[in-house]
Amino acid sequence: MNNVLFAGYKVPHPLHPYFLIKLQTDGSETPIKVLGQACTKLIGDLSSLEQKFQREFSFKDVRVDGPAGDDPYGTGTGGQAWAAGRDYLDF
């Protein structure tokens, strides 16, 4: 965000369930408002990432009827590796 001069955080101890945030703005907006905007943007980005992940992961059920080179997952089995019970992919 353009009006943020400094932003940082500190975790005093890993076993304590809290953290400290330091946020300095140029004065055009309050740190509380900027923090709220940043959280809203972060939630939107995570939501978009989740939608993209769900869309890509839904392709695992697609079967390829062409040669092994047409396999979108690169398993060389024409998509049959997913049907064999694997729920992950090695790259």
C-alpha positions in Angstrom: 0.0 0.0 0.0 1.4 3.3 -1.1 0.7 5.2 2.2 2.5 2.7 4.4 6.0 3.8 5.5 6.8 0.8 7.8 5.0 -2.5 8.6 6.3 -5.3 10.7 5.4 -7.8 13.3 7.0 -9.6 16.2 6.1 -12.9 17.9 7.4 -12.5 21.5 7.3 -16.2 22.2 6.2 -19.1 19.9 4.1 -20.7 22.7 2.1 -17.5 23.4 -0.9 -17.1 21.1 -0.4 -13.4 20.2 1.8 -11.2 18.2 2.6 -7.5 17.9 2.1 -5.4 14.8 3.8 -2.1 14.1 2.4 0.0 11.3 3.4 3.5 10.3 1.6 5.5 7.6 2.3 8.8 6.0 -0.7 10.4 7.8 -3.2 10.3 5.0 -5.0 7.4 6.6 -4.9 5.9 10.1 -3.0 2.7 10.7 -6.2 0.9 11.9 -7.9 1.7 8.5 -4.9 0.6 6.5 -4.7 -2.6 8.5 -8.3 -3.3 7.8 -7.8 -2.7 4.1 -4.8 -5.0 4.1 -6.7 -7.7 5.8 -9.6 -7.4 3.4 -7.2 -7.6 0.4 -5.5 -10.6 1.9 -8.9 -12.4 2.4 -9.7 -11.6 -1.2 -6.4 -13.0 -2.4 -6.8 -16.1 -0.4 -10.3 -16.6 -1.7 -9.1 -16.2 -5.3 -6.3 -18.7 -4.6 -8.8 -21.2 -3.1 -11.0 -20.9 -6.2 -8.1 -21.5 -8.6 -7.0 -24.5 -6.5 -10.5 -26.0 -6.5 -10.8 -25.4 -10.3 -7.4 -27.0 -11.0 -8.0 -29.9 -8.6 -11.3 -30.6 -10.2 -9.4 -31.5 -13.4 -8.0 -34.6 -11.7 -11.3 -36.4 -12.5 -10.9 -35.7 -16.3 -9.8 -38.7 -18.3 -7.7 -38.3 -21.3 -8.4 -40.6 -24.2 -5.5 -39.6 -26.3 -1.8 -40.8 -26.2 0.1 -40.5 -22.9 1.7 -37.2 -24.2 -1.8 -35.6 -23.9 -2.0 -36.3 -20.2 -2.5 -32.8 -18.5 -0.8 -34.0 -15.3 2.3 -35.4 -17.0 2.0 -38.8 -15.4 2.4 -40.6 -18.7 -0.6 -42.8 -17.9 -3.3 -40.9 -19.7 -4.8 -39.7 -16.4 -5.1 -43.2 -15.0 -2.7 -42.5 -12.1 -5.5 -40.5 -10.4 -8.0 -43.4 -10.8 -5.4 -45.7 -9.2 -6.0 -43.9 -5.8 -3.2 -41.4 -5.9 -4.3 -38.0 -4.6 -1.1 -36.2 -5.1 1.3 -35.5 -8.0 5.1 -35.7 -8.1 6.8 -33.0 -10.2 
